[in-house]
Amino acid sequence: MALVILGIVLFILLVVVHEYGHFLVAKRNGVEVEEFGIGFPPKIYGRKMGKGIFEGYYSFNLLPLGGFVKLKGEHDFDTEKGTFGSVSLSAKMRIMFAGVLMNLVVAILMFTVVAWLGMPQVVQNQFTIKSDTKTSRSQVIVNFVDNGSPAQKAGLKNGDVIVSLDNQSIKLQQELRNATKNHSNQVVSIVYTNGGKTYSTKAKLLTDKEVAASLNTNDPKGYLGVGTSEYQLTRSTWSAPIVAAGVSVQFTWLTVKAIAVAVANLGKSAFNAITGHSKQAGQEASAAGANVSGPVGIYAILKQGSILGYQFILFVVALISLTLAIMNALPIPALDGGRAFVTAIFKALKKPLMPKTEELIHGTGFAALMLLLLVITIVDIRRFY
């Protein structure tokens, strides 16, 4: 539980860091900051503090959901000195993308630390420098238990880490496959861990004949009856910053692809709903949330990942920071990239961006984001609970 709390606190700090980037760059470009809030209202306490560029009114609020920055004259149409609307286009761009830069820097720094402490290998061909990479830990984790299987009868469940089978150390999935096959139709002792505690049990494995016969059915079985994943940590030394940069590029591409798929599926869902194809709309909506996770999914991942150690928690937080940078860099209305895109378009057209127009564009974008978040939350609840 301590690691879960650590992950949640770090996640909140990522949002605070993002908003503080806006704060500092706004101050540097002559925009007055009316308030920098940690958490969201209702306000618990607030006062003016800091010196120089750090000076401002800071508030501490009840809802621990991140933070916010309130700039003077946030509409592009505002012209009074000290307002956001009064500064140049380049200054506005620097202010709006400051949060993106902060999250990107934090992600790379955290990935560097994780690469040095132990980088979880979560995707195929994950970037690394082979000459400076050593496996520091490898373990096999149960992520599925077949009904009526020897594993279920022995009390194994999702999240268990298999340590040994019949006194043979198990660190790789292939070792587990070989061990169960070699001990078919035998009673074997299994040592496993969960939540930092070690347990032992016994299981009577299926016979070769039972496994072979099941392969020709819609319900193939294994000797033990578990689905597993292999969790590896690899450590780097001098190449840790390079690995961090490479992993950041790799996961940026994977994240952009996942977002594109989610948005495309959400668009199809909306079209099917409008045209009366409610069943297809539901399917597309579920698909929209299948490749991404919201707050519920993040909590579930942190909770499940806590059994893997602090390295995995730090890795997930670094990945969230990278995702925040990517999302806010994209031209999505209501987010930083969307605000920058709309501002630049109206500037290029030499047309004033009226407050009502600005609010309509970003209000619509925010509503769409909330709809996507709702869909993702429903999918996350079904997926994890």
Summary of the structure (lengths in Angstrom):
residues: 385
radius of gyration: 25.4
end to end distance: 17.8
largest distance: 82.6
contacts: 1233
relative contact order: 0.13
helix: 55%
strand: 21%
